[in-house]
Amino acid sequence: MNSTTYWWLTGGTVGFLIIAVVIALIFTVRAQPSNNGDNNGPAIFAGILLVLCVFIILGVFIAYFNGYFNKFRTTPQRMSIKYDYLTHYQPVQIIKGLTPATEKDTSITQFQNITPDYKLAIRDAAIALSNNKSRVEIALGNVELTRDTKVLSDYDFSVPCVKLAQFMKENDSIIKANEQAAMRVVLDVLSSISGDATRFNFVVSTGDNDIQTINILTVFGLYLIFIDKYPAIADYCINNNKCPYKP
């Protein structure tokens, strides 16, 4: 803005102030208190409005000429930046539910869909292992001694465990994307079978009178290793619904 514009703004502001004060004075004079006191309320109210108008207008006037409102001004450069931002980005979040499902939302839905089958597979495997605890401990000892999970195929309790491992493998990406929810499902199923957590711990001999306690979750992990290393044997157990494996 040039100096002429500033003078026009100054003159306009002063003129507005004068007109506002004159109008306030006129209303105040018209509302003079009467001798009987019936009109005192409007007169006082008009006087208060006059004082407020004067202070407000003076305050705005002073703030304006001290540059308070400059922060609301913009420049062509700022407008260009805003235009570029609006062109290349999406600053406003569209209402959720009207947009396509995100990858996370889809993953949660997929996990919810497989949860019933997941629970059933966990339950069958956990019951099979806990009901054959002594045999499972022997099998795990053999795995430890031979360093090979193939021996798991020699036991009939392995069938539901292999099925669980296969289910987990087929839905690996969904389960990993919902890791916490998947763990809650496992713990909920185990607690529904027994409130005694030690039922799902297996004491395994590792040789030379050394023993270690293996949790059922580790056993599930061993069956995952088993189906990865011996897919043909795993398919046999699942398709024929029986173990041990007899080639």
Order of alpha helices (4+ residues) and beta strands (2+ residues): alpha-alpha-alpha-alpha-alpha-alpha-alpha-alpha-beta-beta-alpha-alpha
